[in-house]
Amino acid sequence: MTAITTRAVEYPGSEGEMPANLYGPVDPGRRPGVLVLHTLAGPGPNVEAFARDLAASGYVTMTPDVFSLHDFGPDGRVDHPLILKDAVGALNFLATQPGVDSTRIGVVGFSFGGRLAVILTSLAPDRVRAVVAYYAVTSHPALGRPLAGRAATAQPLPQRIAAIRAPVLIHHGDADRNVPVAQARLLHDALTAGGKTSTLHTYPGADHLFNFSMGPDVSYQPEAAALSWQRTLTFLDQHLKPGR
């Protein structure tokens, strides 16, 4: 693993400066950048650890806190216009950082962040070259349960895929009790039907947040976590490190 640096930064948001952490190899050179997006619970140690590990594998990574300027409340966070603007701002900020090759940018997201990663890819198709979505909600109505707040009117992801150009990698546990695996299949099928490049991996017996090893609300599955990590790294290397 490559030695890395860690730096707290602020980037221009929709209504002020947004906090983020920036990780990158110590050695000089221009490298791909990857935006790593947190869950509905906000930033946390699992996302930061993932970003550090990815940086140690030769990427410059950034973990923005897209909730920092506003108290949206859990029911108000889904697809909020300010969150979308701040995610685009984070993407553009990462692309301008020293040592980042702006032509090789990817996005990885978890749960809420996985959905946001797909939306962000549709909003910035000229910027994003690869996207990885872990156990994301594709369609809130298709969950088949009462919906509150912005989720009740949120646009299903299949309605956004026409603008996507980047290849998509989807990870989902087939025992996910929070976001059923049918959500991942819905996204994958919509992408392939739309002529997009999509790869879906499901993990037997794995629940939501299966690759998160810290915290009281996780259901860590070490084998699924390790396999999904290797698949993510291979996917990002393939699309962001051509000719490596």
N, C-alpha and C positions, 0 to 999 in steps of 0.2 A: 504494500500500500504506500502511496505517495504522502509525504508530510504535507499538512495543509495549514492555512491561516484562517482565522475566524475574525470577522469584523461586523460590528453593529453599524447599520447605516439607516438613513432616512431618505425616502424617495417622494417626489411630488405626487400627492393624492388629489382627489376631487375637491377636498375642502381643507387641505393642510398637509403637513409632512407625515408620512406613514413610516412606522418602524419595520425593520427587516434585519435578518442576519445574512451575511454574505460569506460563503466558504469557497476556498480555492487552493490549488496546489501552490506550494512555496516556490517551486521552480518557475522561471520565467517562460513565457510563450503564450500564444493565443489558443484558447481552448473553447469547446462548446459550452454553452450556458444552459442550465436547466432550472426552471422555476418550480419550486416544490410547495404545494398548496395544502393547507391544514384542513382539519375536519370541522364539523359544526361547533365543536367545543372550543375552537380557536387553537392558537399555537400550543405546542407541547413538546415534551422530550422525545417522543417517538419520531415526529416529523423532523426535528433537528438532527437526531441521530442518523436518519435516513439521508438527509442532505449532506452531513459530514462524510458518511461512507461513500456517497456518490462523488463528492469532491476528491476523496482519496483515490478514486478510480479514474481521475483525470478530467473532471468537469469543474466549472465554476457554478456553484449553486446558490440560490437565494430563497429564503423562507419569509415571505411578507406576512404581516398581520393585517388582513383585510377587514377586520372588525374594529380596529383600534380607535377610530375617530367617532364612532357612533354606537349607541346602545340599541341595536336593531331588535333584540330579543330573538330567541330561537325561531319563532314563527314569522319573523320579518326578514330573515336573512336570505331565503331562497331567491336566487336570481335578482337580488336588489340592484337597481341601476347604479347606485354609488359603489357597490361591491364590484360590479362588472367594470366600471371605470377605473377603480383602484387596482384591479387585477391587470388590466391593460397597461396601466401606468407602471406597475411592477415589471411587467414583461419588457417594456421599452427601456426602463432604467437598467435592467440586467444587461440588455443588448449593448448599452453604451459604456459598460464598465471596462476599465483597462484589463487586457488579457482575455477578453471575451470576443469570440468570432461571431459577429452579429448575423452571419448567414447560417449559423448552426445552433439554433435555439430549440429546446424541448420543454415540455411541461409534464409534471407528474402530480397527481392529486389523489387524496384519500377521502372516500365517502362524499361529504359535501364538496371537498376539494376536487374529487374526481369528476363530479358533475361540472364544477366550475372550469376544470381543465378542458373539457370538451367544448363548453360554451366559448371559452377564451380562444380556442383553436378556430372556431367559426368566426369570431370577431376579428382575429388577426391572422388570416390565412397566409399572408405574405411573410409573416414573421415566424410562425411555428412550423418546425420541420418534423416533429415527432411528439406524440402525446400518449401518456400512460394513465389509465383510469382504474383505480382500485375501488371495488364494491360501491359504485355510484348509483344514485336514483336516475333512471332514464325517463320515467313518466310517473308523476305523482298520482294521477287518476288510476293508473294501472296497478297501483299498490292495493287497491280494493279496500281501503279503510278511510274513516273520516279525515278530512284534511282541514288544516287551520292556517290562517294567515296567507302569505304569498304562495305557499305550496298549492293552495286551492285553484289558483289561476296560472300557475307556472307553465310555460310552454314545454311540451315534451321534446326531448333531445332529437328525435327523428325529424322534427320540423326545422332543425338547425343544420342538418348535416350537408345540405347542398353546398354550403360555402367551404366545407372542410377539404383541405388538400393533403394534409399530413397523414401518414399511416397512424393507426390507432391500435394500442395494445390494451386489452381489458383483462383484469384479474377479479375473480369473484369466488367466494366459498359457496359450495352447494348446500351447506347447512346454515346459511346466513338467516338469522331470525329477525333481523332489522330491515334489511333490503334483500328480498328474495332473489335468488339467482336468475329468475325469469327476467329481471330487469336488465341484467347483462346480456342475455340472449336477445332481448328486444333491441338493444342498441346495436349489437353485432349484426343482427339480421337486417336492420335498417341501413347500416353502413354498407354492407355487401350488396344489398339490393340497389343502393344508390351509386354503385360503381366505385366505392371507396375501398381502401386497404384496411382491413380489420382482422385482428387475431384475438381470439377469446380463449382464455385458460380458466377452467374451473377446478376447484380443489376439494376433493372428497372429505366430508366431515368438518370442513372449516367454516367458522362463524364470521360475523362481521368483525373488522379490525384484526383479522387473524395474524397479521404480521406485526402487530403492536405488542411489545413485550413489557411495557411499563404502565402502571395505573390500575385502578380498581375495576374499570369497566371493559377490560380487554379480554379476549379469548384467544390467547397466543397459541399458535400451531407451528412449532419450530420447523417441521419439514416443509409445510406449505410456505412459510415465510422465506426459507432459504431458496426454495425452488422459484418462487415468484421474484425474488431479488435477482437471481441469476438470469432469469428470462428478461427482466427489465433491463439489466445491464447489457445483455446481448443485443436487445432491441435498440437501445439508445446508441450503443457502439456502431451498430449496422447503419443507422440512419444519420448519426451526427459525427461519426468518425470515419468517413469513407476513405479507403486507401491507407488505413492506419498500419 
